Amino acid sequence: MKINKRTAIRLGIFFVLFLTTVGNAAAGSEQNSAIYEDRIVWQDDSNGNWDIQMYNISTSTKIQITNNEADQQIPDIYGNRIVWQDSRNGNQDIYMYDISTSREVQITTSESYQGKPAIYGDKIVWEDDRNGNRDIYMYDISTSTETRITNNASYQSSPDIYEDRIVWTEEGAIYLYNISTSTETQVTPHGWGWEGGYEDGDMNWAPFIYGDRIVCEAESATGNYYVHVYDLYNSTSQSIGLIDEAYLPAIYGDKIVWENIPGGTPFSGEENHDIYMYDLSTSTETRITTNNSRQGDPAIYGDRIVWIDERNTVSDDDLSDIYMYDLSTSTETRITTAKEEQLAQGKETRITTNEKEQEHPAIYGNRIVWTDWRNGNQHDYLNGDIYMYDISTSTETRITTNESSQSLPAIYGDRIVWVDYRNDNGSYTNSDIYMYDLSTHKETPITTSGSANSPAIYGDRIVWMDWRNDNGSYVNSDIYMYDLSTHKETQITTNGSAQQTPAIYGDRIVWCDSRKGDNYNSNWDIYMYDLSTSKEMQITTGGSAYSPVAIYGDRIVWTDTRHSEWKNIYIYNLSTGTETRVAVSESALDPAIYEDRIVWEDNQKFSGSSDIYMYNISTSTESKITANESVSFCNPGIYGNRIVWEDVRNGNRDIFMFTLASAEVPPLDDNETDDGDGTDNETEFPDNCSELTPLDSIQALKEYVECKYECHEKTRTGFASLLDTSMCYYEKGEDEKAISTLKSFIHLVEKMKECKQISADEAAYMVSDAQKIIDQMDERDGTDDSSEDGTDDGSEVSDNDSDNGAGNVTDEVCDENKSVFEEAKPACEETKSICKVTKTVCEPVCEETKSVTKPVCEKTKLVTKPICEETKPVCEETKEALEVETSCEVEEAPEKNPEEVKEQEESCEVGETPEKRSEEVKEPESSFEVEENSEKSPEEVKASEESSEAEEAPEKSPEDKEASEEE
């Protein structure tokens, strides 16, 4: 039984069009409420599509019943069952949800339309057009049988059910079907608008039934609307609400509720819409609401009346809320509230102040670049330049001086790339990609095709879209890549359709692709190409992707219009293969991503201007960055805790920046629960990271390295040695050298990732932390760490005495050390399995040993502070000792007797190691030197292992031990 009055499909009623148009366009609207006992259900579009939600009055809890991205609408409820019409299959079907079992069931499977369901007991009724006209159907849950109720060629619609009676409207008349007797009865005459002939009756719409009474909305021949009540028991009728305009009635017992407009055109928006109630037992009328806004679509159960209410509407974001009135207590309660916008905490900075146009910003580290028209004319696209702002020095620099136009810059490290029209003849159809290196002050052309656009850069790789293979129709653009280290250009895509707006991160290139479309339907999807595997992958299949696309680590983000014209932000996780909608809106555009944060432009207020929004993936929270609705064509960018965009609040386009406060930056470490047992594994920054000095931060990063690559000696040593050097420089007050060494660390991490020695996630984590430390050092001394002339200044860790502008580890590192890692890999893998075996047994011992040996390194560091390099052998010796401790842990085999195990555990706990001669502790020739046993023959290795085991066996005699030590 329906206890609510749904929106009826009626001729000549503007309200239907109003709800259909505005309701589907507004986020945060609640409609079509129904109530049964303590439960209220309704449809809600705050997720970008209509979902069914439920509120439990007794527990004051709200639950979302459906989460499918299609529309679920017009719910009804009886007992533990909720029914609705659902569009997930491409047509409207009837679905049911059982609250007691939390189970959803599809009731209808016909490919035609089934809608406007009502439920009573085990029976569900709905209108169905599978036969070419609308008929009434019924489904019995207890028997799983479907029955066609009507067979008339005319339209039957808006059914309702109570016990064994079904009512509906047909050509302005009310009909009734008795399930127990299988008989159909016409209750009211056909109305004055009936096409089959004239009968002296009113037009009746969408009936409700309760007991022997039927209520419906009636329209008289004079155009007045009122509530018609028909009593089946004595075949009498009466009218309610004749003075004003009455709509959408519902009934429970003796009480009838409806939406009342005090005289005037229905739903013109100029009059009040209030909820009224009529008590048939006392013949009294009561006004329930008095607010000067629209209250409508009421439903009633017992003493409770619910309705949709627009009193809180401040914009198109939230058209209506659900309210309830309790007749027994005369109290009104607001059930739903609009989603409050959360403003991000931080500081906003205006970067440009020139009165001309500045647009298309990009950011990396402390540098912001953009297109600037101060020397030309943006309207005529004449003489645009690339400018840069250094946040650490608060200085602005003009990068290009050519009198043609340069635009759409991108930046990575010391390199800036852009689109350049200097070879054009004035038609602006001849464009190439150029690059400027800040460390060498050298400008380089990357392409000569005259058809390149939309560049992006990561490391040594530059990608762009290129029309060189097109025949002039501009339907065939391809993705190209240029590798600065090899000076080689590669065509990434060869499909004859359009591929555009590429983005790159590491080995992965993503873009928008129209190969599944045609001349009439672009049908854009997201594709990805993995340079390491030379494989292409299709990310989306719906043909509704919207350019541009962005990538960071394993995450790809883009705008998608799969929900009609709604522009939502989606994210695809390559590691899990899962897709998630993270922002629901009609106008979300231009997403950018850095680590866990996604930013985009959005006009959620439908005001004509946009704002910048941010979504935090780790906390699943959305916040608003700007609050003055002045953003336009904003093209936001993000790096670390800084967000940049273009803004028109000053009458022209300027570049603005927002720096997130520490409250908006999630801690990198929980500091208490890393291992799930209340202890900290000290592998990440502590919670008070804002109070850390650069020295603390480098030490924390080093601890991460030592823990992460515990069983990979060469990797751990290579990374840790650079971090040790950086710490030493910093302690001596040589910040520039410390920064240069950290840049070498970053460059090595990138090369190790390319060599497949570490994962992309590990690399992203270490690069991010190292860059934050560099930024922290820059902010401390207020200087730029970049070299002025691009030459080797001697402040970096030497590789081949040449400066490459990205840290002083050269491109040859990968090739030089790859074979070394491959040779050492078997030994490393073997060690790894041993570590896995001993991890659970000796983990507390390792932790204790860690705390014991750490002061030794710290003490040594303080004593030898003036002579940095001399501290290394001491720390290396300590590392060697720790390695012996690990081998001590390995020897804990199950077959040993308890005395042997106890003796070795005590040795581990106190940090004891077998004595070694000082000659045996040698400084490796290189951080990546292969262990000597990797070059030994199998017989030599075996002999060495047997010798080692013999030396460590506790049952040896003192004479044997002495001989072993001498050897």
N, C-alpha and C positions, 0 to 999 in steps of 0.2 A: 504494500500500500504506500503510495506516495503521500508524504506529509508536507510536501512543498509544492509550489506552483511554478512550473518551469516557463521559460520564455517560449511563448506560443508562436507558431508560424502562421501569421495572419495577413490578410490582404489589406493594404492601405495603412498599416501601422508602422510609423517611423521608428518605433522603439526597437524593432527587430534589427533594422539596418544599423541603428546606433550601437547596439551591443555587438553586432558582428564586426563592424568596422573598428570601433574604438577598443572593444574588449580584446580583440586579437592583436592589437598594436601596442598595448600598454603592459609593461612589466609590473607585477605586483598587484594585479586585480583579483578579487575573489568574487565568484558568481555562483548562481544556482545552488543555494544552500538547501539542505534537507536535515531533518532531525528525527531521531528515534531514541526515546528514553534519555540516557546521559550522553549520547553521541551525536555530534553534528558533523556532517560531511559537506564538502563544496569543491569546486574546481578553482585552481590557482595557477597563474601564469608567471610567477616570479622566477621560474627556471627557464623562461624563454618559450616554453610550450605549456599547454594546459595539463596539470596534474591533479589527481584527486588527493585531498587532504582530509584528515579527521581530527576533531577535538573531543577529548573526553572531559566532560564537565566535572565529574566526581574526582578525577585525578589532576585536573588542570594541565593536561599534557596534550601536545599536538603531534600528530604522526603523519608522515607522507605515505600514502597508500601506494601510489604508482610512481615509478621513476623512469619509465620508457620515454625516449625523446620525441615520440609522436604525441598527438593530442589525446587526452582522456577527458571527457566532458559529461555534463548532465548526470550527476550521480543520484542514486536513491539508496535508502538503507532500510533494512528490517532485521531486527535481531542482530546476529553476528555477521550478516551478509550485506555487502555493498555491491551495487551494480552500476555500470556506466557504459557509454558508447566510446569506442576506441578506434583510432585511425592507424595503428601501427602496421597493419597489413595492406595499406594502400586504399582500403575502403573502410567504412564504419562497421565495426562488429560489436557485439555485446560481450562484455567481460564481467566476471564476478570475483570478489575477494572475500574469503572467509576469515574474519578476525580471530576466531578461536584457533585456527590451524595455520594462520599466516600464509595461506595458499591462494594463488590466483588461478582462475579457470577461464578458458575461452568458451563462451556459450554458443555463439554462432560461427559458422565457417563459410557461409555463402559469400561469393565475391561481390554481391550487390550491397546496397545500403541497408543497415539495421541500426536504428537509433531510438532515442527517448525512452529508455527502459524504465519500468516500475516493478517493484517487488512486494509480495505479501506472502509470508510463510515460505512454502517450497516452490512458489510459482513466480515466474518472471514473464512480463509481457513487454512488447515493443512494436514499433511500426517498421514495416519491411517492404522493399520495392523489388524483390526478386522476380515478381510476376509482371512487371511493367507498370504497375500502379502500387500505391501504398496499401498494404494489408496489415492486419493485426495478427501477430503470432504469439504463441505462449510456449514456455519451456518449463517442464516439471522436474525439479532437481531430484526429487525422491525416486523417480522412475527413469530419469535421463531421456525423456521423450519430448519431442517438439511437435506442436499442433498448430495448424493454420486455423485461425478463428473466423476471419472474414473472407468472402469470395467475390464480393461485389466489384465491378469494374471501376467504380469511382474510388476516390482517395479516402482512406480511413487513417486518422492520425491521432497523436497525443493520447495514448491509452493510459488508463489507471486501473488498479485492481484493489478490491477489498473482499476478503474471504472468497466466495465462489462467484463473484460478480466482476465483470470487466466492462468499463465504459470507455468510449472514444467519441471523437467528433467526426461527422461526415456531412459535407456540404451544408454547413451551418446548423446541423441538428445533432442532438446527443443520442447515441445508441448504447444499448446495454446487452451483454451476453451473459447468460447464466450457465456456468460450467457444469453444475450438477444435472441440469435438465437439457443442456445443449440447445437452448432456445435464444433467439435474438429478438430484441424489442426496440422500437423507436420511441425514445422518451419525450423528445420535444419536436415540434413541427420544424420543417425546413424554414430557414430564414428568408428575409426579403431579397437576399442576393442569390438565392438558389437558381442555378442555370436550368434546372429541369422544370421550372414553373413557379408560379407565385403561391406562397403560403403566408398566412398572416402570422408571422413569427419573427423573432429577433435572431440575429446571427450569434450562435453560441460557439465558444472556443475552449479547447483544452480543459475538459471536465476533471473534477476531483470527486472521489466517493469516500464516504465514511458511514458505515451502517446503512440506513435507508435514505441518506441524504446525499444529493449530488450538488456541487457548486461549480459554477463556471463563469467566465467572463462573457458578458452579453453586449452586443452593439445594437441599438435601436435604429429604426429607419431614419430617425432624425440625426443620427451621428453621435448620440450620447452613449457612454460606457457605464455599465453598472454590474453588480454581482447578482447572478440569478441563482436561486436556491430551489431545488425540486425535491419533494418528499415522496419517495417510492411507496411508503406505507399507505398514505391516503391520497396519493396522486394530486397533491396541491403544490403550488409554487408561489414564491414571493420575490421581490426585488429589494436590494440593499444598495445604498449609496447613490440614489437618484439625483441628489442635489449637486454633487460634485462628479468628477471623473474617477471611476473605480476600476482597478486593474489587478490581475494576477492574484485571485483569491485562493485560500487554502482553508481546510476545515479539520477540526478535531472535536468530537463530542458535540456540544451545543455552541462552540465558539468558532467564528469565521473571522479570518484576518485577510487584509488586502492592502494594496498600495493605493493611496488616495491623493489626487491632485485637485486642489480647490479651484475648480472652474477654469478652463482654458485649454489650449491645444495640448494634446498628450505629448509629454517628454520634450517640450520645446526648450527646456533648460531655464526658463524664466520664472517658474513657479516652484513652490515647495512640493516635495513628495514625502508624505508621511505614512506611517503604518497605523491603520485603524483596526478595531476589533468590534464585532457584533455578537452579543450573547442571545441566542434564540430562546433560551429559557426565561430571560427577563426582558427581552426586547429592548435592550439598551446598547447604545453605541459609545465606544471609548476611543479617544485618541491616545496612541501609545507613544509616539515620538513627536517632539516639538522643535527639533533642530532645523535651522534654516538651510537645509541642503537636501539632497535626494536620499531617501530611504525606500527601498523597494524589494520586490521578489520575496515576500515573507513565507515562512513555514511555521507550523505549530505542532507541538506535542505536549499534552497535559497542560501545565501552567506556563510552559516556556514557549516564547515566540523568538524566532531568529530571522534576520534579514541582512541584506547588503546595504552598506552605509558609506556615503561619499563625503562626510563632514571633515575628514582629515586630508582630503585631496589638496596637495599643493602643487602638483605637476602631473604630467601624464605617466609618471612612474607608478603611481598607486591610485587607481580610480576608486577602489572600494575596499572596505573592511567588513568583517562579519561581526554583528552585534547581537546581543540576546537580552530579552526582558523577561523577568520572572514575575508572573502575576501574583504569586503567593506572598512575595516579599516586596513587590513594587520597586525592584532594583534593576538597573540597566548595567550590562557588562560588555566591554569590548573584548571580543574573542581573538581577533587577529590584528597585527600591527604592520605598518609598512617597514621594509628593511631600511634601517638607519645607515646612512653613509658614514663610514669611518675615515676620518682625515688622518693621513700619515703624519708622523711627527718628524720634524726636521727643519732645515733652513733653505729658503729659496734665494737664488742669486741671479741678478740680471747680468749676462755675460757681454752682450753688445749694446751700445748706446747710439750707434749711427742711425740717422733718420732714413737711410735707404733700407732695402730689403736684405735680410739675412735668413737663410733657410737651409734645410736638410742637414742638421747637425749629426755628428758622429763623435764617439768618445772612446778613448783607450788610455788607461792610467790617469795621468794628470793633464792630458791634452784633449782639447775639443777642437774639431775642425768643422767648417761649414762652407756653403756657397754664399758669396757676398757680392752685392750689386752696387756698392758705393762708388765704384769707378765706371759704372755703366748704367744700363737701363734694364731692369728685370722684365718690364712690360714688353719690350722689343727683343728681349733676350740678347742684349749687347754687352760684351765685356764683363762677364761674371768672373770673379776670382775666388780662389781658395784661401781662406784665412784660418789661423790657428790661435787658440788661447791656451796658455800654460797656467794651470790653476796654482801650481806651487810658487810661481814667480809673479803671478797676476800681470803677465805681459801678453800682448796681442801681436801676432806676426803675419805679414802678408806672404803667402807661399808662392803664388803665381803672379806674374807681371805681364804675361802675353795679352795683347789687346783683344783677342778673341774671347770666347766664353769657356770657362771651366766650371764644372758643376758636379753634384752628386759625389762628394768625397767619402772615402772610407779610410780608416787608420788602424794599423797594428804595429806596436812598438815604435820604431823610428820611421816607419814608412807610411806615406800617404798616397792613395791612388784616387783618380777622378776621371770623369768624362771630359774630353778636350776637343774643341771645335776649331783649332787653329788651322787645320788643313781644309776647312770647309769654304765654299764659295758664297756663303750668305744664305743658303737654303736650309741650313741646319739639318742636313741629312748625312753629313760626313763627320763622324765622330770617332775618336780613338781613345784608348786608355793610356794615361801617363802616370808616372810615379815620381815622388820626391823623397829622398832619403835625408832625414834631419841630421844624421850623424856625419854625412859626407857633403851635405848641401848640394847634392847632385840631382838633376831632373833627368828622367829616362823615359822615352816612349816605349810602351809595352806592345801596342798593336799598330799596324799600318793598314788594316783592312778598310778603314773609313766607315765601319758599320758596327762598332762596338759600343756598348752601353751598360749601365748598372753594374759597376765593379764591386767586388768584395775581396778582402784579403785576410789571410791567416798564415802567419809564419812566412815562409818563402813562396807561398802560392797565392796567385791572384786569379779570380774567376770573373767572368762577365757573360752577358748575352751578346750574340753576334748575328747580324743579318747577311753575312757574306754569301751564304748559300741560297738566298732568296732571289726570286725573279722579279722583284719590284712590287709584289703584291702585299708584302709585309705579313705573310702568314707562316713563314718558315724562319724562325730564329733558333740558334743552337747555343749550347753552353760550351765555353772554351775555358782553358786553364793555362797559365804560364808559370813555370817553376823558375824562380830567380836563382836557385842554386845550380841548376843544370842548363839554364837559358833555353829551355825547351817549351814549345807550345803544343798543347794537346786538345783535340776536339773531343769533348765528353759525350755529347749527344749527336745522333745522326738521323733522328726521326724527322720526317718532312713537315711536321707541324711546328707550333710555336712552343719554345721553352724560354722562360723569362725569369728575371729577378733572382739570380742565384745567391746563395749564402754558403759559407764554408766554415767548418770547424774540424781541425785535425785532418783526418783522411776522408771526411765525409762532405759531399757537396749536395745541397738540396735546391730545388727550384719548383716553379709552377709550370705545369705541362698540359697542353690542350690536345694531345694525340687521340684522345677518345671522343673528341667533338667533331663538328662539321662546320660548314660555312654559315649555318644558322644557329648553332648552339656551340659555344666555346667549350663548355664542359671541362673546366680546369681541375686537375688533380695535382697532388704533391708527389714528386719522385726524389729518389736519392741515389747517388753513385758513391761507392766505397772504393777509394783509390788503392787500398791495401789488398783488396780481393778482386778488383776490376769487375765488380758486379753492380748492376742497376736494380733498384727495388722500388716498387710502387707503394707509397705510403697510404694514400686515400683512394677510394674507388667510387665515391658518390658524385664526382663531377661538379662539386659545389665549393671547391677551394677558392680562396680569394688572395690575390697577391698583395704584399710580399710574404715570403716565408723566412723564418729565422731558425737558427740551430745553436745549441750550446751543449756540449757533452753528448749524452744519449737522448736529449730532448729536442724535438722539433715542434715549433709553434706556428700557427697560421690563423687567418680568419676564414670562417666557413659559413655558407648561406644555405645549408641543407634544410633549415627550418624556414621555408618560404623565403622572405626577404630579410630575415633576421641575420645579423652579422655577429656570430659568436666566436670566441677565441677557443681553439682546441689545442691540445698538446698530445704528441705521440712519443711514448717512451720506447726507444729501440731495444733496451735491455730486457724489458718485460713484454714488449709487443702489445701494449695496451694504449688505447686512445681515451682521452678524458676531456670533457668540456669544462673549462675553468672560468669562463666569463660569459654571462648571458646578457645580451643586449640586442638592440636593433642596429647599432651603428659602431660596433667595435672595429677599429682599423689599425693597421701598421704595428703589429706586435713586435717587440724585441725581448730578448731573454739574456739573463746573466745569472748563472748558478740557479738558485731557487726562485728568482724573481722574474716575473713577466710584466712588462709595461705596454700600454697601448693608448690610443686616442679613442674617446667615446663621448657621444652626445646623448647621455641617458636622460637629460631633461627635455629633449626635443626643442631646445631653445634657439637653434641655429648656430650655436657655438659649442665647442667641445672642451673637455678637460682630460687630464692625464690620470689614468687609473693604474694600479699595481696589484698583482696577485702573488701571494707567497705560497709556493707549492708545499713547502714543509709544514706550514701551519694552516693551509686551506683557507686563508683569509684574504679578502679584497679590501683595498683602501684607496682613497682618493688623494692624488698628489696635489692637484691644483684646485682652486675653489672660486675662481672669478669668471669661469666660462669664456675665456678669451683665446683659447687654443684654436688654431685653424690650420689644417694641413700640417699637423704638428711633427710627424716623422720622429717619434721619440727614440732615444737610444739610452742604454744603461751599461754601466761598468762599475762593479763594486757597489758602493752605496750612493753613487751619483747617477742622476737621471737628467737628460738634456732633451730639449724640444724647441720648436719655433712657436712664437707667441705674438698675437696681434693686439695686445691690450693697449699699446702705445700708438696705435694707428698705422704702424708698419710692422713688418715681421722682424722680431728680435730673437736672439738665442737666450734661453733661460736654463738654469740648472737648479736641481733640488738635491740637497745632501741629506740622506736619511739619518735621523738621530739613532743613537745606540739602541733605543727601545724598539726601533723598527728592524734592527739587525739581529736575527736569532743567534744565541750563543752557539759556538762551535763545539762545546763540550758540556756535558751535564755535570761534570766534576765530581759526581758521586756514584753514578750508576752505569759506567761504561761496560763493566763486565757482568752486570745484572746481579751482583752480590753485595752492593754497597761500597765497593772499592773502585778507585779511579785507576785506569790503566795508563794514564798520563800520556796518551798518544795524540791528544789534541789540545787546543788552547783551553785554559780554564775559563770559568764563567765571567770573571772580571777581566776579559780580554782588553777592555778599554783602558785598564790601568797597567797593562803590560808594557815594559820597555822593549825596544827592538831586540835587545839581548835575550830577554825572556822569550820573545816570540821565535827567534831563531833556534833557541834551545828546545822549545816545544816542537818545532818542525823537525829538528834533528832526532828527537825522541820518537816522533812518528816514523821517520825513516828507519831508525834502528829496530823498531818493533815490527814494522811492515815487512822489511826485508831481512828479518832475522836469519833466515835460512838461505839467503842469497848474498854471500860475502862480498862479491865484486860490486854488486849494485849498491849495497849498503855503504861500503867503503868509499865508492865514487861520490855518492851524494853527501855523506857525512863529512868528508874531507873539505869540500867546498864550504859547507856550513860552519865547520870549525874555523876555517880561514876567515870567513866573514865575521864571525864573533870576535876573533882576535883583532882584526882591523878596527872593529867598532869599539872594543875596549881601549884601544890605543888612541881613539879619537879621530881615526882616519875614515870618516863616514863615506867619502867618495869611493875609496877602495872597497869598503864593505858592500856598498851598493853594486859596484862592478862585479864583485864576486857572486853576489846574489843573482845578478843577470846571467853570469856564467852557469849558475845552478839551474835557472829557468831554461836556458838554452839546452843544457844537458838533459833535463827532464823531457823537453820536446823531442830531442834526438832519440832518447831511449824509447819514447813512445813510438816513434816512427820505426825504430828497429824491432818493435814488438817485444821489448824486454819488460815493459810495464804497461798496465792497462790505461785506457783513456781517462777513466774516473780517477785513478791514482794521480795521473799527470795533472788533471784539472785541479785536484785538491792542492797539490804541492805548488803549482804555478800561481794559483790564487793567493795562497798564504805568503809565498815569497814576494809577490807584487804588493801585498798589503804592508809587508815589512818595509819594502822600498819606499812606498808612499809615506809610511810613518817616519822614516828617516828624512825624507824630503821635507815634510812638514816641520820637522824639528830644526833643521838648519836653513830652511827656506831657499835652498839652491836647487838647480836643475842638474841631474846627474848625467845628462847627455854630453858627449864630447863636442867641442866647438868645431873642430876641424876634421873629425873622423879618423884621426891617426891614433896609433897606439900610444897611450899616455903612461903606460907602465903601472897603472893602478889596478889592472885586472890580473886574474890568474893566467899565467902565460901558457899559450898553446903553441903558436908559431909566430909570436910577436906581431901579429896583424890584428887589427880591430875590425870586426864585422858588424858592429852596431847593434848586436843582439845578445851581448854577453860574449866573452872571449873564448868560447869553445867553438871551434870551426865546424864546417859542414863535414869535414873528414872524420869527425869523432865517431859518427855512426858506422862508417865503413871500417875504420881502424879497429873498433872494439866489437863489432858484430861477431866476427869469427871467434874472438876471445870468449864472448859470452856463450857462443854455441859450443865451444870446447868445454867450458866449465859447466855447462848445463846439466850433463848427466850426474856429475858430482853434487851439484846443487839440488837436483831432484831427489837424489838419494838422501841427502841431509834433510830435505824437507819432510820425507816420510818418517825419518827418525824423530824429527821435532814433533810431528803429529802424535807419535806414540808417547813421548815423554811429557807432552804439554799438560795433560790432566794430572800426571803423577807428581811432577815437580814444580807446578806453577807457583805455589807459595814460596818455594825455595828460590825460584828465579826472582820473584818480587823482592825477597829479603836480600838476595845477593845484589840486586839492582840498587837498593838503598844503601848498601854497605860500600859498594865500589864508587858510587856517584860522588861522595865527598872527596875521595882520593883524586878524581879528575878535577874537581873544583879546587882542591888544595894545590894540586900541581899547577893549575891554570893561574892561581894567584901568585905563586912563587915565581913562575917563569914568565909573568906578564910582559916584561920588556922584550923578551926574546920569544916571539910567538912560535916560530917553527920548532924550537927545541922542545916544546911541550908535546908535540905530536908523538915522538917515540914512546914517551911515558904512557900516553893514552892508548897508543897501539898495543903496548905491553899489557895494559889493563884489559883491552879487548881480547888479546890472546888468552889471558887468564880466564875471561868469561867463556871463551870457546872451549877451554879445557873443562870448565864447570859443566858446560852443556854435554860434553862427551862423558863426563862423570854421571850425568843424569841418564845418558843413553845406556850405560852399563847396567842399569837396574833391570836386569832380565828376571822373569818370574822364577827361573830354575835355581837362582842363587839361594843359599840358605839365609835365614833371618839375620844371623850375625853379620854376614857380608853386606846385606842391604842396609842394616842399621849403620854400619861403619861408613858406607858411602854417603848416606843421607846426611850424617853429621858433617862429613867433609864438605858437602854442597852448602849446607846451611851457614857455615862460618866462612864460606868463600875460599876454602883451601883448595890448592891445586898442586899437582905433582911438581916438584921442583924442576927447574930448567936452568941450564947454563945461559948466561947472558948472551953468548954467541948465537944461541938458537933463536932469539927474538930479533928478527931483522926487519928493517923498513922495506916494504915492497918497492920495487923499481917503479911501478905505476899503479894507480888506483885500480886498474883493470887487469893487473898481471894475473895470469892463470896460476892456480896452486901447482906446486912442483909435482904432486902426485898425478896430475893430469897428463904429464908427459912420460911417466914411468911405464914400464912394461907391466902386464898383468902379474907376472911372477914377483916383480919388485914391490908392487902395491900390496900383494898378498903377504909377502914377507914383512913388509913394514907394518901392516895391520896386526900380524901375529906378534911382532915385536912389541908393538904398543900395548896389546892386550896383556902380554907377559909382564911388562913393566908395571901395569896398574893393578895386577892381581894382588889382593890383600894377603893371600896365603904364602907369598914369597918369604924366604928367609932373609935376615938382615944382610947376609953376604951377597945374596942375589940382588937385593936392592942397591947395595953399594956398587956392585959390578955394573948394574944397569945405569946408574947415575954417571959412572966414569965413562961408559960407552957413549 
